[in-house]
Every structure is written in structure tokens, then in C-alpha cells.
Amino acid sequence: MRPTVIDIAKAAGVSRTTVSNVMNRRDRCSAEVRDRVLLAAKELGYTRNMAAKTLVDHRSSLVGLVFPSYLDSRLLTKSPFYNLIIDAVDGKLRGTAQYDLIIHCTSSERSIRDWALYRSLDGLILVGDFPDGELEDLDRRKLPMVIIDGYTCSLEGPIRVNTDDEEGGYLAGREFVRRGCRRCGAVTTDIVHSPVNQRRLSGFRRALREEGLAFSHFEAINNFFDGGLDSAPRVAESRCGGIFAVNDMLAAGLLRGLQELGKGIPDDLGLIGFDNLDIAEWVSPELTTVDQDIFQKGTAAIEYLLEAIEGGNPDRSHVLPVRLVRRKT
């Protein structure tokens, strides 16, 4: 028979309430008592029954992380961005030892609302923009939520964590101005459906307008490496002296494609990405890019979510700074 809280209380010479306080990391006893309880639990081979805990305190100790799989069925393998978010969130949760992470990629078969309620989540992080209708009921139920890179949600409850995307695009444009480029271009996906790319492109174009520079826009088939590779012939045929790719995976694919077409980077064409992923240092020449510290974005999101879960009231909007990282392109 598995040991219970009652067994631990008897072995440690304390009450059941004290054992519960220790197991739930409530600071209501001395360090000596806590150590005695933990030692007794270890010697008895005690493990917590999460199902029973959920029934008692109506909390699952589960945090959900939702990704927009409608973008691509291989989203997590094709974009390091999402893996960095997972690393940040999971690392913080492992440090607390109170919550477990459960990941969900959206699909037409089950709504976010149904999944969150089915799993009895204590809190939810969403990456990207989702329709208000998907979140309205959860917001009414006061489920703590954080939205990363979400610009379209009009609900008051969710906390927003964004990068200063427009400033990042502006920094890229100013860098090409500094280099003396007279015509510049940008490679994006369909900006109508990407508020993030809209803002990056807006900042870039603002920097060019300030100097009266010509602009060309190239639409990629997707946000990943192959999207940049596919765009290379059109970019190579243009008269642009500098190209801004709205993320590093696009930039890496574009770099490969331009090199295969005989273009020298940066001699024939300058190139700037956005994200500062590891791949920016792996390609040759190393990629100049806008750093948005994705890991810090994920860390901030989970910290604000945990604060909200524990009854805090963090600010509803957070915008993280960016910086230009000059390398070889």
C-alpha cells in the first residue's frame, strides 16, 4: 500500500496540516520541521497523488502552452523560435516543482476552450494571435492567460508579452541607411494575416521613408528556411542593395539561395534578419540580425502567468526591447 500524508505525519511527529503545508511549499513552518517532513516522506517512498490533490483544492498544477499549428504541420521542427519558448517555460516550471507543462497545437477538432477545460488547467500561455471567440469563455471564467506575440485580442483579461517589433524593423532600415544603400527590400509572408510581420515591415519602411529610399516587397511562401530559399531568384533579379528578412529562418534560406545564384553577401547585397537565433552564427557569412531575446520572452510570459495564478495582478501589457547585432552580412 502506498504511504499517505497520515503516515508521514506520524513518522515526522507533526500534524497532517503541517505535512500539507510542506508539500505545497507554504512557508508556515520552520526549516527544521520542513526537513523532518521531507526526510520522512523520502524514507517512506511517498509520492504525491495529483488526482487526489486536484479534487481537494480544485487545482491541477498544470500549465498549458498553445502553439498555432495551423501555420504548418511541422511547426516545432521547422522553427527554433517555438523550441526556445518551450525551453524557457519548462525551465522555469521545473524550478518551481509545483507545476507541470502540457503542450497543445491547435486543430479544428478541438477548441482551445474545450482542451483547457478538459485538462483543468491552472493557467494558459498562447503563442500568436487567436480569435477572441476561442478565449472569451476562459476569460469569463478568470483563467489566467498570457499571449505571446498577440496583437489582435481585444479581451481585457489576458496578459500580453510582445517584442518591440516595429522598432526592430526600424533598426534594420537605419542600418541599411548607414551603409549607404539607395534601394532596399523586405521579405515577409502574407502580412495581412501576420500582425507581427506588419509591425516589423512598418518600422523598416518608416526608416526608408525618412531618407527617401526606394523600397521593394517580396512575399515568401512561408516563414521558414524554404520560404527564404524560394524567394531568392526574385530578390536576385531586383536592384536592391539591402534586404530585410522578417525572421532568421527566412534570412538563412535567402542567404543560401542567393549564394547558389552567384550573389556575394554582403558585397552584392546586404542582408539583415530578425530573432538572433543560433543559426545566425552558424551560416557563412554570419548573419546580421535584430535580437529579440526569445528565451527572455518565454521566461517573462511564464513569470507573469505564475504571478497571476498565485493571485497577483501583473500589468496587462509588456513590450520587450530589441537591439541590432552586427555580424558579417
N, C-alpha and C positions, 0 to 999 in steps of 0.2 A: 504493500500500500504506500502511495506517495505521501511524504511528510506534508503537514499542513502548518498554517500560521499558529495554530494552537500548540503543535509540537515544538515549534521554535520558541514560543513564549515560555513554555515550561523549561526547555533546556537553557534559555538565557536568563530565566528568573525575572521576566518582565510581563507586562500585560499584552493582550492581543492588539490593543490600540497602539502601543509603542512599536510593535513589530510592523504594523501597517504604516506608521509614520516613517520608519526607517526604509521600508521597501519602496515607498512613494517619494522618498527623498525630501521629506518635510523636515525642516530644521526645528524640531520640537523636543530634542533630547540631547544629552551630552555626547561628546565624541566617544567616551568610554562605553556608554550604553550602546551606541550605534555599532561599535566594533564588536561588542559581545553578541549582539543580534546577528550580525553578518557572519561571524565565526560559527555560531550555532547553525545558521542556515546552510553554510558550506559543509559542515560536518554531517548534517542530516541529508545532504544531497537535495536540498529544496530548489524547485524551480517554480516560477510564478505561473498560475493558470490565468491566461489573459482573457479567456472566455468568461470565467467567473468574475474577474475584475471588471469587465465591461458591464455585466449585469448589475454589479453593486454600485459603481459610480457613474454609469452611463457614458463612459469614455472608452474609446477603442485603443488609444495610444497609437493610432495610425495617422500618418500624414500622406496625402495624395499629391502626386506630381503628374500633370497632364500635358501631353505634347500633341501638336496638331498633325496627326498622321495623314490628314487629307492632302498635305503638301506633297508627300512622297511615301510609298510603302516601305522604303528603306531609309527613313529619316535618320535614325540613330546611327546607322553605319556610314552614311554619306556626309554627315555634318558634325565635326568635332564640337561645335557650339553647344549642342544639346548634351553631349557627354560631360562637358565642363560644368554645366548646370547640375547634372546628376552628382558629379564628384563633390561639388560644393555643398549641396543639400544633404547628401548622405553623410559626408564627413562631419557636418555639424550635428546631425541627429545621432550618429554613433558616439559623439562626445557627450551627449546628454543621457544616453542609456534609458530614456523614458519613452521614446517614440520610434516606431519603425516606418520605413518608407515603402510606399506602394506606387508603382508607375502605371499609367494608363495612357494609351494612344487612342485618340478619339476615332469613332467609327459611326456609321449610320445605324448600326444595330442597337446601340445603347447610348443614351444621352449621358452627358456629364452628371446631370442631376441624379438620374437613376443609379449610376455607378457609385457616386459619393454617398447616397443614402443607403444603398445596399451594403457598402463597406463600413458604414457608420463612422466616417472619417471625422477626426477632430479638427482638421484644417486642410486647406487645399491651395496648391500653387499651380497656376496655369501659365503656360508659355505661349505667347501670341495673342491674337485677337479672336474672340469668340462672341457669338450673338448674345445680346442681353437676355434673350428668352431662355438660353441654356442655363443662366445663372440666377435669374430673378427669384425662383423659389428658394434656392440655397441662401440667397441674400436675405430674404424674408425670415428664414429660419436662423439667421445670425451666425451662419457657419463662417468662421474666419477664412478669408481668401486673400491671396496675393497674386497679382497679374504681372508677369514679366513681359516687357515689350508689347504692352497692350495700350492702344490709343483710342479705341472706339467705344469701350464700355462706358455707359452713362450711369451706371448704378453707383450709389454713394458708399456702399459698404466695403467693396474690395480695395485693398491697398495696391497702389501702382509702384512698380520699380522699373524705371526706364533709364536708358543712356541718353546723353545729350546728342542725339543723332544728327540734328541739324548743324550743331557746332562741329561735329566730326566731319561732315561733308564740307563745311566752310573751311576747315583747316586744310583739307586736301586741295581745295581750289586755290587757297592762298599759297600753298607750296608750289603749285604749277606757275602761279603768277611770279613768285620769287625766282623760279628757274627761267623765266622769260618766254614761256610758251604763249603762242598767239592764238592757237585753236586747240580746244580741249574737248574731250568726250567723256561720257559715263556709260557704264554697262550695268543695267539693272534687270530685274524681272518685271513683270507687269505691275507697274506702280499703283494702278487703280486698286488692286487688292492687297497692297502692302504699305500700310502707313509708315512702317519703319523706313522702307526704301524711299518713300515720298519725302520724308524729312531729310534724309541724307542727300538726296538729289537736290532738294530745295536749298540746302546750305551750300552745296557745291556751285549751283547756278548763281546764287547771290554773290559769291566771291568773284565769279567770272564777270557778272554784270557790272560790278564796281569798277572793273578795269576795261570794260567794253570788249571783252574777248568773245570770239566765235565759239559756238557750242554744237556738239552732235550727240544724239542719244541713240544707244544701241540696246535693243531689248533681247535678253537672253532667254533660252527655252526653260531654264530653271535656275535655282540659286546655288548649284553645286559645281564641281570641277568640270563636268561635261558641258554645263551651260557656258562656262568661260571658253572652253575649247571650241565649241560650236560657233561662238561669236568672233573668233579670231580672224577669219577671212574678211568679214565686213569691216572690222577695225583696221586691218592691214591696208585695205583699199582706201581708207579715209585719209585726210590730210592732217589728222590730229597729231599734235606733238606731245600730248599727255592724256592718259586715260585713268579715270577713277572707277574702280570696280567696287560695288557696294558691300562686298564681303571678301574675305581672303580666299575662300574656296573658288569663287568666281575668278579672282585675280590669278590664282595659281594655274587654273585651266587656261586662262587667257595668255598667260606668260608662256606656257608650253606651246600653245597653238601658234603664237606669234614667232617664237623661235623656230618652229618647224617650217614656217613660211619665209624664213631667212631674215626676220627683223631682229636688229640688235637692240637689246634693252639694257641701259636707257639711252644709248646713242641715237637710235632712230625714233624711239618712242618711250616716254616716261610712263610709269605705272604705279598707282597707289591703291592699296586695298583698305579693308576695314575689318577690325576684330583683334588683330595681333595674335592669331593662332600660332601654334608651334610651327606649322608648315611655312610660315613667313620666313623663318630662319633656315628651313630645310631646302627651299628652292634655290636655284642659282640663276642669276644673282639674287641675293637676299632681298625680300620684299619690303619696301617702304609701306607703312600702313598706319591706320588710326587705331590706337589702343583703347578698348573699352573695358578691359579687365572683367571678362565674363565670369571668372571664378568669384570675384568680389560681388558681382551682381547676384549670383546664386546664393552666396553667403548672406547678403543683405536681405534677400527675399525670405529665407528660412528664419533669420533672426527676427524679422518683423512679424512673421507668422506665429512663431512661438510666443512672442510677447502678447499678441492678440489672443492666442489660445489660453494663456495663463491669466487673462483678464485685463491686460494692458490696453492702452489706446494710442498706438503709434500713429504718426502723421499718415495721411492717406496718399500722399504723392511724394515720390523720391526720384530725383534725377541725378545720375552719377556722371562725373566728369570724364572727358576724353583727352587724349594727347596724341600728337603726331610722333611716330617713331621713324626716324630717317635711317634707311639702310642703303641698298645699292641700286634700286630701280627708279 
